Amino acid sequence: MTRAKGFIPAVLVTGLLAIYVWALFGRAVALIGTGEFAGIGIGVAVLVLPVFVVVLVLREWYLAAQVQSMANELAAADELPKDELPRSPGGRIDRAAADEAFLAVRELVADDPANWKNWYHLAFAYEAAGDRGRARKSLRKAAALRRALK
């Protein structure tokens, strides 16, 4: 198994975020330690932000691990989505071809909505069509369906 090309940058950004969260946590504790009503209120409010950030980052790393595991399983079965869509000279995917491919994959999901592999493929069809929000939701759905099988 090889690491995805975005793994090292993701680790670096997460490390920088960890430093920022630690600094924010320190400021929150200092504000709470003032003993003043305003300082305590602001300190508690600032303390909530790092907790929220940590939860979101852990959630994204968990999804990334699940997606990599699904990709490994699909690769072993030679079922990974193939990127065969025509592209412009600038590298952009042809929109009409992406929409056509999306419709075909969406039909697979409609025919068998309990199959996590179909949802995985749908996620990459959404990505090719430029809809990253729905692509992520589809990956989360694929991961949930796969977990339910185990």
N, C-alpha and C positions, 0 to 999 in steps of 0.2 A: 504494500500500500504506500502510495506517495502522498505527500502533503499537498493540499491545494495551494495554488499560487498566492492566495490571499491570506494564508495562515499566519505568516510572520508579521505582516502589517497589522492584522487583527490582534495579535498578541501584544505588539508594541503600543497600539492605541489603548488596549485594555490596561496595560501597565501604566500609561500616562493618566488614564482615568482613575486608576487606583491611587496614584499619588495625589491627584486632585481631590478625590473623596476623602483621603486621609487628612489632607490639609483642611478641608471643609469641616470634617469631624472635630479636628483640634480647635478650630475657631468656635464651633458650637459649644464645646465643653468650656472654653474660656468665657464665652458669653454667659453661660449658665452659672459659672463660678463667680460672676460679679455679685450675685445676690440681689441685684436690682430687678424689679418687676419687669421692666422693658428688656433688660439683658436676658433674663430667663425666658421670656416669651419669644424673643428673636432666636435665642439659642436652641430652643426646642423646635421651632419652625425650621431652622437651618439643619438640625439633626435629622429631620424627616427626609430631606432631599437625598443625602447619601444612601439611606436605606432603600429608597425608591430606585435610585440609580443601580445599586448592587443587585436588586431583584431583577431589574430589566436586563442587565448585562448577563447575569446567570441564566436567565430565560433564553437569551439569544445564543449563548454558548451551548446550552442543552439542545436547542433546535439544530444548531450546526452539527453537533455530534450525531444526532439522529439522522439528519440528511446524509451525512457522510456514510453512516452505517447502511442506509437504504441504497446509496449509490454503489457501495461495495457489493451488496447483495445482487443488485441489478447487473453490475459489471460481470460478476461471476457467472450469471445466467445469460450474458450477452443481450440484455434487455434495456440498456441505458438509452435515453432519448438521443437520436442522432441529429446533429446540426447540419442539415442538408438544404436549408432554405437559401434561395438566391439572395445575393447581396449586391449593393451598389458598389461602384469603384471606391467609394469612401468607407465601405465596410458596413453600412446600414442594411438591416434586413428588409427585404421587399415586403411592404405592408400587406399587399393583397395575398401573397403567398403565406405570410404568417397567419392572416385571418383564416385562410382556407385550411391550413394545418390545425389551427385552433379548433375549428368546427369539427374536424374529424376526431380529435382527441376528446372534445366535449361529448360527442356521441358515445364514445367508449365509457366515459364516466356515467352518462345517463343510463346506459345498458347494464352496467355493473358498478353501482355506487359504493359497494362494500370492498372493492378491490383497491388496496393502497397503491398498487403500481400504476393504476389509471390516474389516481390523484397526483402522483409524482410526475407523471408525464404531462398532466394538465398544468401543473405549476410551471413547467418549462415552456409550454405553449403560451401561457399568460406572459411569461418573461419575454418571449420572442415578440409578442404583440405589444409589449411596452407597459403592461399592467403589473408592476412589482407588488403592489398591495395584495392583489388577488393571488399572485404567485406564492407569496409567503403564507397566505391563508390556506392555499391548497397543499403546501408542504406540511403545514401543521396538521391538516386533516389526514394526509397520508401517514404521518408519524403516529397519529392517534389510532388510526385503523390498524397499522402494523403492530402497535403495542397491544391492542385488543386481541390479536391473534396469538400472542405469546403468553 
